[in-house]
Amino acid sequence: MKKVAVLGAGSWGTALAMVLADNDHEVRLWGHKKEQIDEINTTHTNKKYLKNITLSEGIVGYTSMEDAVTGVDAIVLAVPTKAMREVCQQVKQYLDTPHLFVHVSKGIEPDTHLRVSEVIEEELPATVRKAVVVLSGPSHAEEVSLRQPTTVTAASTNLEAAEKVQDLFINQHFRVYTNTDVVGVEIGGSLKNIIALAAGITDGLGYGDNAKAALITRGLAEIARLGSCLGANPLTFLGLTGMGDLIVTCTSVHSRNWRAGNMLGKGMKLDEVLENMGMVVEGVRTTKAAYQLSQKLQVKMPLTSALYHVLFDNVDPKDAVDELMSRNKTTELDDLSQLLGDRFSS
């Protein structure tokens, strides 16, 4: 049994706390809203985020960061990317020895263009950071909380640390693989939210399966193009954190990004959508960051560019689709041939 602090009592943090409790670990679930934490401790529910789910009594809620992290073996960072720096700054005040950190957030920081693990490493000194492991993959919190079969990847440049996280989480319902390609895992997990927003838009516009299949396929090409430019192994994007996460996020009503895109496609403005959602839609910030990064690195990302203009320049979604379909003709496999050739040529 290990003592694990899960920082972030949203749907994903709560679902992962359930996995850890199922594995007989002592779980401390931290959140900043007293009413929510009181609910977790008294009725063993978290109804705002996971309806009709009863939590294990082994999950104890905390509003005190110091109490939550003191004496634990591992710390799971399950807060939105925009809150990651602030939470890391709080955490490090209460640690005096190196700890294993697991982050489960999917996004890229606008302006700095840093991946989440890079943000964490900037904020947490080596004196309190033993290793940072990314836990990512096709994993809706709603299904994980129902103990439906789910597979994810634990990625770190430190394989031993990734294997420790694998041991923490793996069980008969929640299968965990390991990977050392942190760049690929984080880029795949982040950029799929962009494509999911676009998929929601096409559904909102009333387009069919052909459009969605094209979007997912060409979206994967964009993800691999940017990821490989940043040093990722292109084969990572064919795995759980690439194609796997892309499929689940683009095709499910559980996906916040798909739901947000669907509302945009039906004519709502971005501010209205975000207010209506009531939860963080990571794809919005990530679209801005990925667009900035693509311009900086001169990487062609037409889908990301089109979505950026819809979100931030008030371009009509249908006009954006029409423009995408009217681009100059090209060949399909040039990208893949170039990526694989650059990576694996002798």
C-alpha positions in Angstrom: 0.0 0.0 0.0 1.2 3.5 -0.9 0.1 6.9 0.2 -0.9 9.0 -2.8 -2.1 12.6 -3.0 -4.3 13.4 -6.0 -4.4 17.2 -6.5 -7.5 18.2 -8.4 -11.0 16.8 -7.5 -12.5 17.2 -10.9 -13.8 14.2 -12.9 -10.5 12.8 -13.9 -8.7 13.3 -10.6 -11.7 11.7 -8.8 -11.7 8.7 -11.3 -8.0 8.1 -10.8 -8.5 8.3 -7.0 -11.0 5.5 -7.4 -8.5 3.4 -9.4 -5.8 4.0 -6.7 -8.3 3.1 -3.9 -9.3 -0.1 -5.8 -5.6 -1.0 -5.6 -5.7 -0.6 -1.8 -3.6 2.6 -1.7 -4.3 5.4 0.8 -5.7 8.2 -1.3 -5.8 11.9 -0.4 -7.9 13.9 -2.8 -7.3 17.6 -2.7 -9.6 20.4 -3.9 -9.9 24.0 -3.1 -13.7 24.1 -2.7 -14.7 23.2 0.9 -18.3 22.3 0.0 -17.1 19.8 -2.6 -14.5 18.2 -0.2 -17.1 18.0 2.6 -19.4 16.1 0.2 -16.6 13.7 -0.7 -15.9 13.0 3.0 -19.5 12.8 4.2 -21.6 11.3 1.4 -18.7 9.8 -0.6 -19.9 11.4 -3.8 -18.7 14.1 -6.2 -21.9 14.7 -8.0 -20.9 17.8 -10.0 -18.3 15.8 -11.8 -19.3 12.1 -11.6 -23.1 11.6 -11.2 -24.4 8.4 -9.6 -21.0 7.3 -8.5 -20.2 6.2 -4.9 -16.6 6.7 -3.8 -14.6 4.4 -1.7 -14.2 5.4 2.0 -10.5 5.0 1.4 -10.6 8.3 -0.5 -10.3 11.2 1.9 -10.8 14.7 0.8 -8.5 17.6 1.8 -8.6 21.4 1.3 -5.3 21.8 3.1 -2.4 21.3 0.6 0.0 20.8 3.4 -2.1 18.0 5.0 -2.7 16.4 1.6 1.0 16.1 0.5 2.8 15.5 3.8 4.2 12.0 4.1 3.0 10.7 0.7 4.9 8.4 -1.7 3.6 10.0 -4.9 1.7 13.1 -6.0 -0.8 13.0 -8.9 -1.3 16.4 -10.6 -4.8 16.4 -12.0 -5.5 20.1 -12.3 -6.1 22.0 -15.6 -2.9 23.2 -17.4 -3.7 26.8 -16.7 -3.5 26.0 -12.9 -0.4 23.8 -13.1 2.2 26.5 -12.2 0.2 27.8 -9.2 -0.4 24.4 -7.8 3.3 23.4 -8.2 4.2 26.6 -6.4 1.9 25.6 -3.5 3.1 22.0 -3.3 6.9 22.8 -3.1 6.4 24.8 0.1 5.5 21.6 2.0 8.1 19.2 0.6 11.7 18.7 1.8 12.5 15.4 0.0 12.3 14.3 -3.7 8.8 12.9 -4.6 7.5 11.0 -7.6 5.1 13.3 -9.6 2.5 12.0 -12.0 0.7 14.5 -14.2 -2.5 13.7 -16.1 -3.2 17.0 -17.8 -3.3 17.4 -21.6 -2.3 20.8 -23.0 0.5 23.2 -24.1 1.1 26.5 -22.4 0.4 29.4 -24.7 3.2 31.9 -25.3 5.9 29.7 -23.7 4.8 26.7 -25.8 5.9 24.4 -23.0 4.5 20.9 -22.5 3.0 20.2 -19.0 6.0 18.2 -17.8 8.3 21.1 -18.8 6.1 23.5 -16.8 6.3 21.2 -13.8 10.1 20.9 -14.1 10.4 24.7 -14.2 8.3 25.1 -11.1 9.6 22.2 -9.0 13.2 22.2 -8.0 15.2 18.9 -8.1 15.2 18.9 -4.3 11.5 18.0 -4.3 11.2 16.2 -7.7 12.4 12.6 -8.0 10.8 12.1 -11.4 7.9 13.3 -13.6 5.7 10.7 -15.3 2.9 11.5 -17.8 -0.2 9.3 -17.5 -2.2 9.6 -20.7 -4.4 7.7 -23.1 -8.0 7.2 -24.3 -9.7 7.4 -20.9 -13.0 9.1 -20.2 -13.4 9.6 -16.5 -17.0 8.6 -16.7 -16.1 5.1 -17.9 -13.1 4.7 -15.6 -15.3 5.5 -12.6 -17.6 2.7 -13.8 -14.6 0.3 -13.9 -15.0 -0.2 -17.7 -11.9 -1.5 -19.5 -9.4 1.3 -20.1 -5.8 1.3 -21.3 -3.3 4.2 -20.8 0.4 4.8 -21.0 2.8 6.0 -18.3 5.7 7.9 -20.0 8.9 9.2 -18.6 12.5 9.5 -19.6 13.1 7.6 -16.4 11.8 4.1 -17.2 12.0 2.9 -13.6 9.7 5.8 -12.6 7.3 4.9 -15.3 7.2 1.3 -14.1 6.5 2.5 -10.6 3.5 4.5 -11.8 2.4 1.4 -13.8 2.4 -0.6 -10.6 0.5 2.1 -8.7 -2.4 2.1 -11.2 -2.6 -1.1 -13.1 -5.5 -3.5 -12.3 -8.0 -5.7 -14.1 -10.0 -2.7 -15.3 -7.2 -0.2 -15.8 -4.3 -1.5 -17.9 -1.1 0.6 -18.0 1.7 0.4 -20.5 5.1 2.3 -20.3 6.8 4.5 -22.8 10.0 6.7 -22.8 8.8 9.1 -25.5 7.5 11.8 -23.3 7.4 14.4 -26.1 5.2 12.1 -28.3 2.9 11.2 -25.5 2.3 14.7 -24.4 2.0 16.2 -27.9 -0.5 13.5 -28.9 -2.6 13.9 -25.7 -2.6 17.7 -26.1 -3.2 18.2 -29.8 -6.0 15.6 -30.0 -8.2 18.1 -28.1 -7.8 20.5 -31.1 -9.1 17.9 -33.5 -11.9 16.9 -31.1 -13.1 20.6 -31.1 -13.0 20.5 -34.9 -14.9 17.2 -34.9 -17.6 18.6 -32.7 -17.9 21.5 -35.1 -18.4 19.3 -38.1 -21.1 17.4 -36.2 -22.7 20.6 -35.2 -22.8 21.7 -38.9 -24.6 18.5 -39.7 -21.7 16.8 -41.7 -21.5 13.0 -41.6 -19.0 10.2 -41.0 -17.0 11.0 -44.1 -16.0 14.4 -42.8 -15.2 13.0 -39.4 -13.0 10.2 -40.8 -11.1 12.7 -42.9 -10.7 15.0 -39.9 -9.3 12.3 -37.6 -6.9 11.0 -40.3 -5.6 14.4 -41.4 -5.6 15.5 -37.8 -3.3 12.7 -36.9 -1.0 13.8 -39.8 -0.8 17.3 -38.3 -0.1 15.9 -34.8 2.7 13.7 -36.1 4.1 16.5 -38.2 4.5 18.9 -35.2 5.4 16.2 -32.7 8.2 14.8 -34.9 9.5 18.3 -35.4 9.8 18.6 -31.6 11.7 15.3 -31.4 8.9 12.7 -30.9 9.0 9.2 -32.3 6.3 9.3 -35.1 5.3 5.7 -34.2 4.1 7.0 -30.8 1.2 8.7 -32.6 0.0 5.3 -33.8 -0.5 4.2 -30.2 -2.8 4.9 -27.3 -1.8 8.5 -26.8 -2.0 9.3 -30.5 -4.6 7.5 -32.6 -6.3 5.9 -29.5 -6.9 9.2 -27.7 -7.8 10.9 -31.0 -10.6 8.3 -31.7 -12.2 8.4 -28.3 -12.1 12.2 -28.0 -13.5 12.9 -31.5 -16.3 10.4 -31.3 -17.7 10.5 -27.8 -20.3 12.8 -26.2 -18.2 12.4 -23.0 -15.6 14.6 -24.6 -15.7 18.2 -23.3 -13.9 19.3 -26.4 -16.3 17.6 -28.8 -19.3 19.0 -26.9 -17.8 22.5 -27.1 -17.1 22.2 -30.8 -20.6 20.9 -31.4 -22.0 24.0 -29.8 -19.8 26.2 -32.0 -20.9 24.3 -35.1 -24.5 25.0 -34.1 -23.9 28.8 -34.0 -22.9 29.6 -30.4 -20.0 32.0 -29.7 -17.0 30.9 -27.8 -17.8 32.9 -24.7 -21.3 31.4 -24.6 -19.9 27.9 -25.1 -17.3 28.2 -22.3 -19.9 29.6 -19.9 -22.4 26.8 -20.8 -19.8 24.1 -20.3 -18.9 25.1 -16.8 -15.7 23.1 -17.0 -12.2 23.7 -18.6 -12.1 23.0 -22.3 -8.3 22.3 -22.7 -8.5 22.4 -26.5 -9.1 26.1 -26.6 -5.9 27.1 -25.0 -4.0 24.3 -26.8 -5.3 25.6 -30.2 -3.7 29.0 -29.5 -0.4 27.4 -28.3 -0.2 25.0 -31.2 -1.0 27.6 -33.7 1.7 29.9 -32.3 4.2 27.0 -32.3 3.4 26.0 -35.9 4.0 29.6 -37.0 7.3 29.7 -35.1 8.5 26.4 -36.4 7.0 26.8 -39.9 5.1 23.5 -39.6 2.0 23.2 -41.8 -1.1 22.7 -39.7 -4.2 23.7 -41.8 -6.8 22.2 -39.4 -5.3 23.9 -36.4 -5.0 27.1 -38.3 -8.6 27.0 -39.4 -9.8 26.3 -35.9 -7.7 29.1 -34.5 -9.4 31.6 -36.8 -12.8 30.2 -35.8 -12.1 30.5 -32.1 -10.2 33.8 -32.0 -11.0 35.7 -35.2 -14.7 35.0 -35.4 -14.5 33.2 -38.7 -17.7 31.3 -39.5 -17.2 27.5 -39.0 -18.7 26.6 -42.4 -16.5 29.2 -44.1 -13.5 27.6 -42.4 -14.5 24.1 -43.7 -15.1 25.4 -47.2 -11.6 27.0 -47.2 -10.0 23.8 -46.1 -11.7 21.8 -48.8 -10.6 24.4 -51.4 -6.8 24.2 -50.8 -4.4 23.3 -53.5 -4.2 19.7 -54.4 -1.4 17.5 -52.9 -0.4 13.9 -52.3 -1.4 12.0 -49.1 1.7 10.1 -48.0 4.5 12.7 -48.4 4.3 13.6 -44.7 4.5 10.0 -43.5 7.3 9.1 -45.9 9.3 12.1 -44.8 8.7 11.6 -41.1 9.7 7.9 -41.2 12.6 8.6 -43.6 14.0 11.3 -41.3 13.6 9.2 -38.2 14.8 5.8 -39.5 17.1 6.4 -42.4 20.6 5.0 -41.9 
